[in-house]
Amino acid sequence: MTYSPLAMVMRVFIPFAFGYFLSYLYRVVNAVIAPDLVADLGLGPDVLGLLTASYFLTFAAFQIPLGVLLDKYGPRIVEAALLIFAAMGAVLFAVAQDSATLIAGRALIGFGVSACLMASFKAFTVFYEASKLPLVNGFIMAAGGLGAVAGTAPTELVVQEFGWRGGFWGLAVLTLVCALVVFVLVPPTKRPEHKTTLQEQLAGVYEVFTSSFFWRIAPITMMSQATFISIQSLWVGPWQRDIAGLERGDVANTLFWLAVAMVVGFLGLGALSERLGRRGIKTSHVAGLCMFIFMCCQVAVIMEWAVDYPLFWIGFSFFGTAGILQYAVLSQHFPTHLAGRVNTAINLLVFITIFILQSVSGWVINLWPVAESGAYAQEAYKAAFGMFLALQVVSYIWFILPRKES
């Protein structure tokens, strides 16, 4: 069935955009509420890093079965069902009295929102032309960026008024509403003409993971996205407090503008890539240049030039979105019937990397003593952020090496 552009927006884009908005809000909210968690439950940087990263572990763990489910049952049913688990996780987080319960709640949230982006990508490959994928993918990422915006100064206002527990009760309600919206509004996608067996589904996974083209794209995408999300979802707030010397309200405002820059990055780079694609410039080339600039911005942060020139942080948030262009590159390379599996395959690797690196970065920061004020050491940030950068440099070299691909 063919849908009008307005129907596509109302029935396809908006429901999935709502879900990804919530997914990203859940992802970054700890950057604002971290001081409350530390004050209420006495969490150290190592536990705080593990807590925040637990979202990414369960998120990643479900990606391969998620790809199979999306290709078999369609994005509507899969996302609506999983969002119910995210709401349950938000409730568990809201009532938690110790770090173990917080970790369990956040892990359940990660599982519950694990389909939000991949279900969107799957739906877009069904309802949109392939040439439009970089643009429409950019728009859905911008919706996530708005979730990141909501996770800054607006979240701070909610926390001041209702506390972090009250905020998570509100998120639980919104998540259930989103599940209902997706189930009611999104059109069912066409089922495969024949019932695919588990063996056939796994054969598709094998085809993705044995592709040399996939393994050219994967490492830099993993490291770039892991760096961007790990720092943005947790460490950028403490850095602004400890290195830039900002007060809590100013930190929330700074996070707000960084999230705005991220939204602009998702929209701008997606539109730029789509326009340049018409002129024969590959999306992978646009992504490669932008990820290089992203690494340059990290050098400025590590050297603390970003204290005097905050525009480097704006550049970090803007160009940090470039990794998502690689999802469109992969979707364009593989056949449509593998869309769910190829996107979840790269997402699996990305989020496993995020879990590992965000956890390790907390341990690295914990190697230096914490000041009586609760501030983390200058050298700790340099070491953790330097680790992120070194891994990107190695994977970037692998990405630009000339080779034949399959």
Backbone hydrogen bonds, N-H to C=O, Kabsch-Sander energy under -0.5 kcal/mol:
donor,donor_aa,acceptor,acceptor_aa,energy
8,M,4,S,-2.5
9,V,5,P,-1.9
10,M,6,L,-2.7
11,R,7,A,-3.0
12,V,8,M,-1.6
13,F,8,M,-2.4
14,I,9,V,-3.0
16,F,12,V,-1.3
17,A,13,F,-2.8
18,F,14,I,-2.5
19,G,15,P,-1.7
20,Y,16,F,-2.5
21,F,17,A,-2.4
22,L,18,F,-2.0
23,S,19,G,-2.3
24,Y,20,Y,-2.4
25,L,21,F,-2.0
26,Y,22,L,-2.7
27,R,23,S,-1.7
28,V,24,Y,-2.0
29,V,25,L,-1.4
31,A,28,V,-1.9
32,V,29,V,-1.4
33,I,29,V,-2.1
34,A,30,N,-1.5
36,D,33,I,-0.5
37,L,33,I,-2.4
38,V,34,A,-2.6
39,A,35,P,-2.4
40,D,36,D,-3.0
41,L,37,L,-2.3
42,G,38,V,-1.7
43,L,37,L,-0.6
48,L,44,G,-2.8
49,G,45,P,-2.2
50,L,46,D,-2.1
51,L,47,V,-3.1
52,T,48,L,-2.4
53,A,49,G,-2.1
54,S,50,L,-1.5
55,Y,51,L,-0.6
55,Y,52,T,-0.7
56,F,53,A,-0.9
57,L,53,A,-1.4
58,T,54,S,-1.7
59,F,55,Y,-1.6
60,A,56,F,-2.4
61,A,57,L,-2.6
62,F,58,T,-1.3
63,Q,60,A,-1.8
66,L,62,F,-2.2
67,G,63,Q,-2.4
68,V,64,I,-1.7
69,L,65,P,-2.4
70,L,66,L,-2.9
71,D,67,G,-2.1
72,K,68,V,-1.5
73,Y,69,L,-3.5
74,G,69,L,-0.7
74,G,70,L,-1.3
78,V,74,G,-1.3
79,E,75,P,-2.2
80,A,76,R,-1.9
81,A,77,I,-2.1
82,L,78,V,-2.1
83,L,79,E,-2.2
84,I,80,A,-0.7
84,I,81,A,-0.8
85,F,81,A,-0.7
85,F,82,L,-0.8
86,A,82,L,-1.5
87,A,83,L,-2.0
88,M,84,I,-1.8
89,G,85,F,-2.3
90,A,86,A,-2.1
91,V,87,A,-1.9
92,L,88,M,-2.2
93,F,89,G,-2.5
94,A,90,A,-2.1
95,V,91,V,-1.5
96,A,92,L,-0.6
96,A,93,F,-0.7
102,L,98,D,-1.9
103,I,99,S,-2.7
104,A,100,A,-2.2
105,G,101,T,-2.7
106,R,102,L,-2.7
107,A,103,I,-2.5
108,L,104,A,-2.1
109,I,105,G,-1.9
110,G,106,R,-2.4
111,F,107,A,-2.0
112,G,108,L,-2.3
113,V,109,I,-2.2
114,S,111,F,-1.0
116,C,113,V,-1.4
119,A,115,A,-3.4
120,S,116,C,-0.9
121,F,117,L,-2.5
122,K,118,M,-2.5
123,A,119,A,-2.5
124,F,120,S,-2.6
125,T,121,F,-1.9
126,V,122,K,-1.0
127,F,123,A,-2.4
128,Y,124,F,-2.5
132,K,129,E,-1.5
133,L,130,A,-1.4
136,V,132,K,-2.8
137,N,133,L,-3.0
138,G,134,P,-1.5
139,F,135,L,-1.8
140,I,136,V,-2.0
141,M,137,N,-2.1
142,A,138,G,-1.9
143,A,139,F,-1.7
144,G,140,I,-1.6
145,G,141,M,-2.4
146,L,142,A,-2.1
147,G,143,A,-1.2
148,A,144,G,-1.8
149,V,145,G,-2.2
150,A,146,L,-2.6
151,G,147,G,-1.2
152,T,149,V,-1.7
153,A,252,A,-0.7
155,T,150,A,-0.7
156,E,152,T,-2.3
157,L,153,A,-2.1
158,V,154,P,-2.0
159,V,155,T,-2.9
160,Q,156,E,-2.4
161,E,157,L,-1.7
162,F,158,V,-3.6
163,G,158,V,-0.6
163,G,159,V,-1.8
166,G,162,F,-0.8
167,G,163,G,-1.9
168,F,164,W,-1.5
169,W,165,R,-1.7
170,G,166,G,-2.0
171,L,167,G,-1.9
172,A,168,F,-1.9
173,V,169,W,-1.7
174,L,170,G,-2.3
175,T,171,L,-2.2
176,L,172,A,-1.7
177,V,173,V,-2.1
178,C,174,L,-2.3
179,A,175,T,-2.1
180,L,176,L,-1.8
181,V,177,V,-2.3
182,V,178,C,-2.6
183,F,179,A,-2.0
184,V,180,L,-2.3
185,L,181,V,-2.7
186,V,182,V,-1.4
201,Q,197,T,-2.3
202,L,198,L,-2.7
203,A,199,Q,-1.6
204,G,200,E,-1.3
205,V,201,Q,-1.4
206,Y,202,L,-2.5
207,E,203,A,-2.2
208,V,204,G,-1.8
209,F,205,V,-2.4
210,T,206,Y,-1.4
211,S,208,V,-1.4
215,W,211,S,-1.7
216,R,212,S,-0.9
216,R,213,F,-0.6
217,I,213,F,-1.7
218,A,214,F,-2.7
221,T,217,I,-1.7
222,M,218,A,-3.0
223,M,219,P,-2.5
224,S,220,I,-2.6
225,Q,221,T,-2.3
226,A,222,M,-2.3
227,T,223,M,-2.1
228,F,224,S,-2.4
229,I,225,Q,-2.8
230,S,226,A,-2.3
231,I,227,T,-2.3
232,Q,228,F,-2.5
233,S,229,I,-2.7
234,L,230,S,-0.6
234,L,231,I,-0.6
235,W,230,S,-1.0
236,V,231,I,-2.7
237,G,234,L,-0.6
239,W,235,W,-2.2
240,Q,236,V,-2.1
241,R,237,G,-1.7
242,D,238,P,-3.2
243,I,239,W,-2.7
244,A,239,W,-1.6
246,L,240,Q,-2.4
251,V,247,E,-2.5
252,A,248,R,-2.2
253,N,249,G,-2.0
254,T,250,D,-2.4
255,L,251,V,-2.7
256,F,252,A,-1.8
257,W,253,N,-1.9
258,L,254,T,-2.1
259,A,255,L,-2.2
260,V,256,F,-2.1
261,A,257,W,-2.2
262,M,258,L,-1.7
263,V,259,A,-2.2
264,V,260,V,-2.5
265,G,261,A,-2.2
266,F,262,M,-2.6
267,L,263,V,-2.4
268,G,264,V,-3.5
269,L,265,G,-2.7
270,G,266,F,-1.4
271,A,267,L,-2.4
272,L,268,G,-2.7
273,S,269,L,-2.4
274,E,270,G,-2.1
275,R,271,A,-2.3
276,L,272,L,-2.9
277,G,273,S,-2.1
278,R,274,E,-1.0
278,R,275,R,-0.5
279,R,275,R,-0.6
279,R,276,L,-1.0
280,G,277,G,-1.5
281,I,276,L,-2.3
282,K,280,G,-0.6
285,H,282,K,-0.5
286,V,282,K,-1.6
287,A,283,T,-2.6
288,G,284,S,-2.2
289,L,285,H,-2.1
290,C,286,V,-2.2
291,M,287,A,-2.5
292,F,288,G,-1.5
293,I,289,L,-1.9
294,F,290,C,-2.1
295,M,291,M,-1.7
296,C,292,F,-1.7
297,C,293,I,-2.0
298,Q,294,F,-1.4
299,V,295,M,-1.7
300,A,296,C,-1.5
301,V,297,C,-1.6
302,I,298,Q,-2.8
303,M,299,V,-2.4
304,E,301,V,-1.1
305,W,300,A,-2.0
306,A,300,A,-1.3
307,V,304,E,-1.1
308,D,304,E,-0.5
308,D,305,W,-0.5
309,Y,305,W,-2.0
312,F,309,Y,-2.2
313,W,310,P,-1.2
314,I,310,P,-1.4
315,G,311,L,-2.6
316,F,312,F,-2.1
317,S,313,W,-2.2
318,F,314,I,-2.6
319,F,315,G,-2.7
320,G,316,F,-1.3
321,T,318,F,-1.0
322,A,319,F,-1.7
323,G,320,G,-0.6
324,I,321,T,-1.5
325,L,322,A,-1.7
326,Q,323,G,-1.3
327,Y,324,I,-1.3
328,A,324,I,-0.8
329,V,325,L,-1.7
330,L,326,Q,-2.1
331,S,327,Y,-2.5
332,Q,328,A,-2.3
333,H,329,V,-1.2
334,F,330,L,-2.2
338,L,335,P,-1.8
339,A,336,T,-2.2
342,V,338,L,-2.9
343,N,339,A,-2.0
344,T,340,G,-2.0
345,A,341,R,-1.8
346,I,342,V,-1.9
347,N,343,N,-2.0
348,L,344,T,-2.5
349,L,345,A,-1.7
350,V,346,I,-2.5
351,F,347,N,-2.7
352,I,348,L,-2.1
353,T,349,L,-2.1
354,I,350,V,-2.1
355,F,351,F,-2.4
356,I,352,I,-2.5
357,L,353,T,-2.9
358,Q,354,I,-2.9
359,S,355,F,-1.9
360,V,356,I,-2.8
361,S,357,L,-2.6
362,G,358,Q,-1.5
363,W,359,S,-1.8
364,V,360,V,-2.8
365,I,361,S,-2.5
366,N,362,G,-1.7
367,L,363,W,-0.5
367,L,364,V,-1.5
368,W,365,I,-1.2
371,A,375,A,-2.5
374,G,371,A,-2.0
381,Y,377,A,-1.5
382,K,378,Q,-1.8
383,A,379,E,-2.4
384,A,380,A,-2.4
385,F,381,Y,-2.9
386,G,382,K,-2.2
387,M,383,A,-1.8
388,F,384,A,-1.7
389,L,385,F,-2.2
390,A,386,G,-2.4
391,L,387,M,-1.8
392,Q,388,F,-1.6
393,V,389,L,-2.3
394,V,390,A,-1.9
395,S,391,L,-2.0
396,Y,392,Q,-2.5
397,I,393,V,-2.0
398,W,394,V,-1.6
399,F,395,S,-1.9
400,I,396,Y,-2.0
401,L,397,I,-0.9
